[in-house]
Amino acid sequence: MNRSIIQGGMGIYISTPFLARTCSMQDGVLGTVSGVAAERIMPRILQTGDPGRHIRRALGHFPFRNVAERILDEYFVEGGIVAGQKFKTVPTYNLHPRSSLIELTVAASFVFVWLAKEGHAGPVSVNYLEKIQIPHVYHLTGAMLAGVDFVTMGAGITLQIPGVLDTLSKGGSPNYNVFIEGSKNGTEKISFVPQEFFGEKLPDMNRPGFLPVVSTDVLASLMAKRLPKGSIQGFVVELPTAGGHNAPPREKGVYSSSGEPVYGPRDEVSFEKLRNIGIPFWLGGSFASPEGLAKARALGAQGIQAGSIFALCEDSGMNPFYRKEIRRLGFRQELAVRTDSEASPTGFPFKVAQLEHTLSSANRYEERQRVCDLGALSVPYAKEDGTIGYRCPAEPKDDYLRKGGKIECTTGARCLCNGLLAAADLGSPGERPIFTIGDDVNFLRHLMRNEEDSYTAQDAIAHLLR
């Protein structure tokens, strides 16, 4: 892939289809749409009245018209719901999901990718989290139906994804082994037979390139060795300063005076070993500058992945009030970003922008009544009677403990499902947002004339490529 910049797939609907489209239309840039929780975001947009008719326009091209009509009948509200009204509930995932949820998931990923690709010939990527395993086969089916060019995925070891892409591109039925906490078998298989589910054969679909997100040359080497040649088209190597989820340090239990995990020599990337793998790579984490791009290339990279610079641009899906506040603080060099080992229910360290009135605040966190009403980060676990249940460290503590969870896992755990939806201005009534951003926002001083200024994705690209 001859692109020197990958626009990162950030958060829940921070990397919108429209941001990805804007980026992919620029020479040298791969735009990425976040597909995480697309099956929850699309219904909420429909319930706000679908401003611009974008969702309805894309659903008009979905190959299964009856599915699109059912979704619109269920969720579309002309003119939008009343401010403060609750959104309609979307079913939660389990190992045997409802047909309506599968339809919604396939259609939502189709819609997001279709909108990102609308009206241009540039390549588009979609991003998912490996940690949210159950919906993968459905999301990837929808993305490939829309002709997605690349798939990026991190927050876990993504060895199964190339096989799913291969199977779907050959018209087959993909499987996915879902990890079950505490299970003697270790995993349970999810199987999806698209032809049987939709009642007809899927159209021919091209196999997208796969760009796994890794943190070290060790993981990149492991994946390259264990997967058939040609499975991986490139690596995105994220360093610990990148926003979002970070890989945990290889040395456990070492924290700074502020309680943040300490990354040491064992976490450093050997770029020589990375180059020797023979697969292209892009570097992420504090490379969002012309000098950073030059440095990445000097280390042997094709280019960089940049996230925060696009998250804070006017084209992102971030709540406009907080986007402006983060830019203002960043421009003043007063923005505090914490690598929090407890905030994410996934167990991975998570970068959190420290902002008043958000879930980053200990007081606001304690004020929130724990509720697990979305369940995107719930993981399956084996019960004592042999059946499978679902739990999340951010759910009510008594519920989590009753399900066999450990009390220490609940400490500081934020509900990212609700918090990140609120960060994209799609939150449930009363839910406070949480914002993730990388350590380095020095690019703001180059893109803004003063703390009240703003910039676009095109401005960011011009800065990086200057």
C-alpha positions as CSV (number, residue, x, y, z in Angstrom):
1,M,0.0,0.0,0.0
2,N,1.5,3.3,-1.1
3,R,0.2,5.5,1.6
4,S,2.5,7.3,4.1
5,I,-0.2,8.3,6.5
6,I,-2.9,6.0,8.1
7,Q,-5.6,8.0,9.8
8,G,-6.3,6.1,13.0
9,G,-9.6,4.3,13.7
10,M,-10.4,5.9,17.0
11,G,-12.9,5.4,19.8
12,I,-16.6,4.8,19.2
13,Y,-17.5,7.0,16.2
14,I,-14.7,9.5,16.6
15,S,-13.3,8.2,13.3
16,T,-16.6,8.6,11.4
17,P,-17.2,7.5,7.8
18,F,-17.0,11.2,6.8
19,L,-13.6,11.7,8.5
20,A,-12.3,8.5,6.8
21,R,-13.7,9.6,3.4
22,T,-12.1,13.0,3.7
23,C,-8.7,11.4,4.5
24,S,-8.9,8.7,1.9
25,M,-9.6,11.2,-0.9
26,Q,-6.2,12.8,-0.2
27,D,-3.1,11.4,-2.0
28,G,-0.9,9.4,0.4
29,V,-3.5,8.9,3.1
30,L,-5.5,5.8,4.2
31,G,-8.7,6.8,5.9
32,T,-10.0,4.5,8.6
33,V,-13.6,4.3,9.9
34,S,-14.1,2.9,13.4
35,G,-16.5,0.0,13.2
36,V,-16.5,-0.6,17.0
37,A,-20.1,-0.8,18.3
38,A,-21.4,0.2,14.8
39,E,-24.5,-1.9,15.6
40,R,-25.3,0.5,18.5
41,I,-24.3,3.7,16.8
42,M,-26.3,3.4,13.6
43,P,-29.6,2.9,15.5
44,R,-28.9,5.9,17.6
45,I,-28.2,8.1,14.6
46,L,-31.5,6.8,13.0
47,Q,-33.3,7.8,16.2
48,T,-31.9,11.3,16.0
49,G,-33.6,11.6,12.6
50,D,-30.6,10.7,10.5
51,P,-29.5,14.2,9.7
52,G,-28.4,14.5,6.0
53,R,-30.1,11.1,5.2
54,H,-26.7,9.5,5.2
55,I,-27.7,6.2,6.9
56,R,-30.8,5.8,4.8
57,R,-28.9,6.6,1.6
58,A,-26.3,3.9,2.4
59,L,-29.0,1.4,3.5
60,G,-30.6,1.9,0.1
61,H,-27.5,0.1,-1.4
62,F,-27.5,-2.7,1.1
63,P,-27.9,-5.9,-0.9
64,F,-30.7,-7.3,1.3
65,R,-33.6,-4.9,1.0
66,N,-35.8,-6.6,3.5
67,V,-33.2,-6.3,6.2
68,A,-32.7,-2.6,5.5
69,E,-36.5,-2.1,5.7
70,R,-36.7,-3.9,9.1
71,I,-34.0,-1.8,10.5
72,L,-35.6,1.4,9.4
73,D,-39.0,0.3,10.7
74,E,-37.5,-0.5,14.1
75,Y,-35.2,2.5,14.6
76,F,-35.8,5.5,12.3
77,V,-37.6,8.4,13.9
78,E,-38.6,11.2,11.6
79,G,-37.3,14.5,13.0
80,G,-35.6,12.6,15.9
81,I,-36.5,11.7,19.4
82,V,-37.2,14.4,22.0
83,A,-34.0,15.7,23.7
84,G,-33.4,13.7,26.9
85,Q,-35.5,10.7,25.7
86,K,-33.9,7.3,26.1
87,F,-32.7,5.5,23.0
88,K,-34.4,2.3,22.0
89,T,-32.5,-0.7,23.4
90,V,-30.4,-2.8,21.1
91,P,-30.0,-6.5,22.1
92,T,-26.6,-7.5,23.7
93,Y,-24.3,-10.1,22.2
94,N,-24.0,-13.6,23.4
95,L,-22.8,-16.8,21.8
96,H,-26.2,-17.3,20.2
97,P,-27.2,-13.7,19.1
98,R,-30.6,-12.8,17.9
99,S,-31.1,-12.7,14.2
100,S,-32.1,-9.0,14.4
101,L,-28.8,-8.2,16.1
102,I,-26.8,-10.1,13.4
103,E,-28.7,-8.2,10.7
104,L,-28.1,-4.9,12.4
105,T,-24.3,-5.6,12.8
106,V,-23.8,-6.7,9.2
107,A,-25.8,-3.7,7.9
108,A,-24.1,-1.2,10.2
109,S,-20.6,-2.1,9.1
110,F,-21.8,-2.1,5.5
111,V,-23.2,1.4,6.0
112,F,-20.1,2.9,7.7
113,V,-17.8,1.5,5.0
114,W,-20.1,2.4,2.2
115,L,-20.3,6.0,3.4
116,A,-16.5,6.2,3.8
117,K,-16.0,5.0,0.2
118,E,-18.8,7.1,-1.4
119,G,-17.8,9.1,-4.4
120,H,-14.1,8.4,-4.7
121,A,-11.6,5.7,-5.6
122,G,-9.2,5.9,-2.6
123,P,-8.7,3.0,-0.3
124,V,-10.6,2.8,3.0
125,S,-9.9,0.8,6.2
126,V,-12.1,-0.3,9.0
127,N,-11.0,-0.8,12.6
128,Y,-12.3,-3.2,15.2
129,L,-11.1,-4.4,18.6
130,E,-10.0,-8.0,18.9
131,K,-11.2,-8.0,22.5
132,I,-14.8,-7.8,21.3
133,Q,-14.7,-11.2,19.6
134,I,-18.3,-12.4,19.2
135,P,-19.4,-9.9,16.5
136,H,-16.3,-10.2,14.3
137,V,-17.7,-12.5,11.7
138,Y,-20.8,-10.4,11.3
139,H,-18.9,-7.0,11.2
140,L,-16.4,-8.3,8.7
141,T,-19.2,-9.6,6.4
142,G,-20.8,-6.2,6.3
143,A,-17.5,-4.3,5.8
144,M,-16.6,-6.7,2.9
145,L,-20.0,-6.4,1.3
146,A,-19.3,-2.6,1.1
147,G,-15.9,-3.3,-0.5
148,V,-13.6,-2.4,2.4
149,D,-9.9,-2.2,1.3
150,F,-8.2,-2.9,4.6
151,V,-8.9,-4.1,8.1
152,T,-6.9,-2.8,11.1
153,M,-7.4,-4.5,14.4
154,G,-5.6,-4.4,17.8
155,A,-6.4,-4.8,21.5
156,G,-5.4,-8.5,21.3
157,I,-3.6,-11.0,19.2
158,T,-5.5,-11.2,15.9
159,L,-4.3,-14.5,14.4
160,Q,-7.8,-15.6,13.4
161,I,-8.8,-12.6,11.3
162,P,-6.9,-13.4,8.1
163,G,-8.7,-16.8,8.0
164,V,-12.1,-15.0,8.3
165,L,-11.2,-12.6,5.4
166,D,-10.0,-15.5,3.2
167,T,-13.2,-17.5,3.9
168,L,-15.6,-14.7,3.1
169,S,-13.7,-13.7,0.0
170,K,-14.1,-17.3,-1.3
171,G,-17.9,-17.3,-0.6
172,G,-17.5,-19.5,2.5
173,S,-18.8,-19.6,6.0
174,P,-16.4,-18.2,8.6
175,N,-15.8,-19.4,12.1
176,Y,-14.3,-17.7,15.1
177,N,-13.1,-19.2,18.3
178,V,-14.2,-17.0,21.2
179,F,-12.2,-17.1,24.4
180,I,-14.2,-18.2,27.5
181,E,-12.8,-17.2,30.8
182,G,-12.3,-20.1,33.1
183,S,-13.4,-22.7,30.5
184,K,-11.6,-26.1,30.4
185,N,-12.0,-26.0,26.6
186,G,-10.7,-22.4,26.4
187,T,-12.9,-21.3,23.5
188,E,-16.3,-21.8,21.9
189,K,-16.8,-21.6,18.2
190,I,-19.0,-19.0,16.5
191,S,-20.1,-20.1,13.1
192,F,-21.8,-17.9,10.4
193,V,-23.4,-19.3,7.3
194,P,-24.3,-16.1,5.3
195,Q,-26.1,-17.9,2.5
196,E,-28.3,-19.7,5.0
197,F,-28.9,-16.6,7.1
198,F,-29.8,-14.2,4.3
199,G,-31.5,-16.9,2.1
200,E,-29.3,-16.2,-0.8
201,K,-25.6,-16.3,-1.8
202,L,-23.6,-13.2,-1.0
203,P,-22.2,-11.2,-3.9
204,D,-18.6,-11.7,-4.8
205,M,-16.3,-9.9,-2.3
206,N,-12.6,-9.0,-2.6
207,R,-10.3,-10.0,0.2
208,P,-9.2,-6.8,2.1
209,G,-5.7,-6.3,3.2
210,F,-5.0,-7.0,6.9
211,L,-3.1,-4.5,9.0
212,P,-2.8,-5.9,12.6
213,V,-1.9,-3.4,15.3
214,V,1.0,-4.6,17.4
215,S,3.2,-3.1,20.1
216,T,6.5,-4.9,19.6
217,D,8.6,-6.6,17.0
218,V,8.2,-9.8,19.0
219,L,4.4,-10.0,18.4
220,A,4.9,-8.9,14.7
221,S,7.4,-11.8,14.3
222,L,5.1,-14.3,16.0
223,M,2.2,-13.4,13.7
224,A,4.3,-13.5,10.6
225,K,5.6,-17.0,11.5
226,R,2.3,-18.5,12.5
227,L,0.2,-17.2,9.6
228,P,0.4,-18.3,6.0
229,K,2.5,-16.1,3.8
230,G,0.4,-13.3,2.4
231,S,-2.0,-13.1,5.3
232,I,-0.7,-9.8,6.5
233,Q,-0.3,-6.8,4.3
234,G,1.3,-4.6,6.9
235,F,1.8,-3.9,10.6
236,V,0.7,-0.8,12.5
237,V,3.2,-0.6,15.4
238,E,1.8,1.5,18.2
239,L,4.2,2.8,20.9
240,P,3.0,3.3,24.5
241,T,2.5,7.1,23.9
242,A,-0.4,6.4,21.5
243,G,-4.0,7.1,22.5
244,G,-6.7,4.6,23.2
245,H,-5.7,1.1,24.5
246,N,-2.1,0.4,25.0
247,A,-0.4,-3.0,25.3
248,P,0.5,-3.7,29.0
249,P,4.2,-3.4,29.9
250,R,6.0,-6.8,29.6
251,E,7.2,-6.3,33.2
252,K,4.1,-6.5,35.4
253,G,3.4,-4.5,38.6
254,V,5.8,-1.6,38.1
255,Y,4.1,1.8,38.4
256,S,5.2,5.4,38.5
257,S,4.6,7.7,41.5
258,S,1.4,8.8,39.8
259,G,0.2,5.2,39.5
260,E,0.8,4.8,35.8
261,P,2.4,1.6,34.3
262,V,6.1,2.0,33.6
263,Y,7.4,0.8,30.2
264,G,11.0,-0.4,30.2
265,P,13.7,-1.7,27.9
266,R,11.8,-4.9,27.3
267,D,9.0,-2.9,25.7
268,E,11.3,-1.1,23.2
269,V,10.8,-2.1,19.6
270,S,13.8,-3.5,17.7
271,F,13.4,-1.8,14.3
272,E,16.1,-3.9,12.8
273,K,14.1,-7.0,13.7
274,L,11.0,-5.4,12.4
275,R,12.6,-4.6,9.1
276,N,13.9,-8.1,8.8
277,I,10.4,-9.6,8.9
278,G,9.9,-8.2,5.4
279,I,6.4,-6.9,5.8
280,P,5.7,-3.1,5.5
281,F,5.0,-1.3,8.8
282,W,3.7,2.1,10.0
283,L,4.5,3.7,13.3
284,G,2.0,5.2,15.7
285,G,2.5,7.1,18.9
286,S,3.9,10.7,18.9
287,F,4.8,10.7,15.2
288,A,2.2,13.4,14.1
289,S,4.6,15.9,12.6
290,P,6.7,16.2,9.4
291,E,9.7,15.4,11.5
292,G,7.9,12.4,13.0
293,L,7.1,11.1,9.5
294,A,10.7,11.6,8.4
295,K,11.9,9.7,11.5
296,A,9.5,6.8,10.9
297,R,10.8,6.5,7.3
298,A,14.4,6.6,8.5
299,L,13.6,3.7,10.8
300,G,12.3,1.7,7.8
301,A,8.6,2.4,8.1
302,Q,6.3,3.1,5.2
303,G,5.0,6.0,7.2
304,I,2.9,6.8,10.3
305,Q,-0.4,6.1,11.8
306,A,-1.8,9.4,13.3
307,G,-4.8,9.4,15.6
308,S,-5.0,12.4,18.0
309,I,-4.4,15.0,15.3
310,F,-7.5,13.7,13.5
311,A,-9.6,13.2,16.6
312,L,-9.2,16.9,17.5
313,C,-10.0,18.2,14.0
314,E,-13.4,19.6,13.0
315,D,-14.2,16.6,10.9
316,S,-14.1,14.0,13.7
317,G,-17.2,12.7,15.6
318,M,-16.0,14.0,19.0
319,N,-18.4,16.1,21.1
320,P,-17.7,19.6,19.8
321,F,-17.7,21.2,23.3
322,Y,-15.1,18.9,24.7
323,R,-13.1,18.8,21.4
324,K,-12.7,22.5,21.7
325,E,-11.8,22.2,25.4
326,I,-9.1,19.6,24.7
327,R,-7.6,21.7,21.9
328,R,-7.6,24.8,24.2
329,L,-5.8,22.9,27.0
330,G,-3.5,21.3,24.6
331,F,-2.6,24.6,22.9
332,R,-1.8,26.0,26.4
333,Q,0.2,22.9,27.1
334,E,-2.0,22.3,30.1
335,L,-3.7,19.1,28.9
336,A,-3.1,16.1,31.3
337,V,-3.3,12.6,29.8
338,R,-3.1,9.6,32.1
339,T,-2.3,6.1,31.2
340,D,-4.8,4.4,33.4
341,S,-4.4,0.7,34.1
342,E,-7.8,0.4,35.7
343,A,-10.2,2.5,33.5
344,S,-10.8,0.0,30.7
345,P,-12.8,-3.2,31.4
346,T,-10.6,-4.9,28.8
347,G,-7.7,-5.0,31.3
348,F,-5.5,-3.0,28.9
349,P,-4.0,0.3,29.9
350,F,-6.1,3.1,28.5
351,K,-5.1,6.7,27.8
352,V,-7.6,9.1,29.4
353,A,-7.7,12.9,29.0
354,Q,-8.2,14.5,32.4
355,L,-11.2,16.8,32.1
356,E,-13.5,18.2,34.6
357,H,-17.1,16.8,34.5
358,T,-16.1,13.6,32.7
359,L,-15.5,10.1,33.9
360,S,-11.8,10.9,34.2
361,S,-12.8,12.7,37.4
362,A,-12.8,10.5,40.5
363,N,-15.8,12.4,41.9
364,R,-17.8,12.0,38.7
365,Y,-16.9,8.4,38.5
366,E,-18.0,7.7,42.0
367,E,-21.3,9.6,41.4
368,R,-22.3,7.4,38.5
369,Q,-24.6,4.5,39.4
370,R,-23.1,1.4,37.9
371,V,-25.2,-0.1,35.2
372,C,-24.4,-2.5,32.3
373,D,-27.1,-1.8,29.8
374,L,-25.0,-2.0,26.6
375,G,-22.7,-4.9,27.2
376,A,-20.3,-4.5,24.3
377,L,-17.3,-5.2,26.6
378,S,-18.9,-8.1,28.5
379,V,-16.9,-11.3,28.1
380,P,-18.1,-14.9,28.3
381,Y,-17.1,-17.0,31.3
382,A,-17.7,-20.6,32.3
383,K,-20.1,-21.0,35.2
384,E,-19.7,-23.8,37.8
385,D,-22.6,-25.7,36.3
386,G,-20.9,-25.8,32.9
387,T,-23.1,-23.1,31.2
388,I,-21.8,-19.8,30.0
389,G,-22.4,-16.4,31.5
390,Y,-21.3,-12.8,30.7
391,R,-19.6,-10.3,32.9
392,C,-17.8,-6.9,32.9
393,P,-15.7,-5.3,35.6
394,A,-17.6,-2.1,35.1
395,E,-21.0,-3.6,35.8
396,P,-22.5,-3.3,39.4
397,K,-19.9,-4.8,41.7
398,D,-22.3,-7.2,43.4
399,D,-23.3,-8.6,40.0
400,Y,-19.7,-9.0,39.0
401,L,-18.7,-10.8,42.2
402,R,-21.7,-13.0,42.0
403,K,-20.5,-14.1,38.6
404,G,-17.1,-15.1,40.0
405,G,-15.3,-11.9,39.2
406,K,-12.5,-10.6,41.4
407,I,-13.1,-7.4,43.4
408,E,-9.8,-5.9,42.4
409,C,-10.9,-6.0,38.7
410,T,-13.7,-3.6,39.5
411,T,-11.6,-0.9,41.1
412,G,-11.6,2.2,38.9
413,A,-13.3,0.4,36.0
414,R,-15.2,2.8,33.8
415,C,-18.1,2.0,31.6
416,L,-16.4,2.7,28.3
417,C,-19.5,1.6,26.3
418,N,-21.6,4.5,27.7
419,G,-18.6,6.9,28.2
420,L,-17.3,6.6,24.7
421,L,-20.8,6.9,23.1
422,A,-21.2,10.1,25.1
423,A,-17.8,11.3,23.8
424,A,-19.2,11.0,20.3
425,D,-22.4,13.0,21.3
426,L,-24.5,9.8,21.1
427,G,-24.7,9.1,24.9
428,S,-27.6,7.9,26.9
429,P,-29.3,10.6,29.0
430,G,-27.3,11.4,32.2
431,E,-24.2,9.5,31.0
432,R,-20.9,11.4,31.3
433,P,-18.2,11.1,28.5
434,I,-14.7,9.8,28.7
435,F,-12.1,10.9,26.2
436,T,-8.9,9.2,25.0
437,I,-6.0,11.0,23.4
438,G,-2.3,10.4,22.9
439,D,0.4,11.9,25.1
440,D,1.7,14.2,22.3
441,V,-0.5,17.1,21.2
442,N,2.3,19.4,20.1
443,F,0.8,19.5,16.6
444,L,-1.8,22.0,17.9
445,R,0.7,24.8,18.1
446,H,1.4,24.3,14.4
447,L,-2.3,24.1,13.3
448,M,-3.8,26.8,15.5
449,R,-3.1,30.5,15.7
450,N,-4.5,30.7,19.2
451,E,-6.4,28.6,21.8
452,E,-9.8,29.4,20.3
453,D,-8.7,28.4,16.7
454,S,-9.7,25.2,14.9
455,Y,-8.5,23.1,12.0
456,T,-9.7,20.5,9.5
457,A,-8.6,17.1,8.5
458,Q,-7.2,18.6,5.3
459,D,-5.2,21.1,7.4
460,A,-3.8,18.2,9.4
461,I,-2.8,16.2,6.3
462,A,-1.1,19.3,4.7
463,H,0.9,19.8,7.9
464,L,2.0,16.2,8.1
465,L,3.0,16.1,4.4
466,R,4.6,19.5,4.2
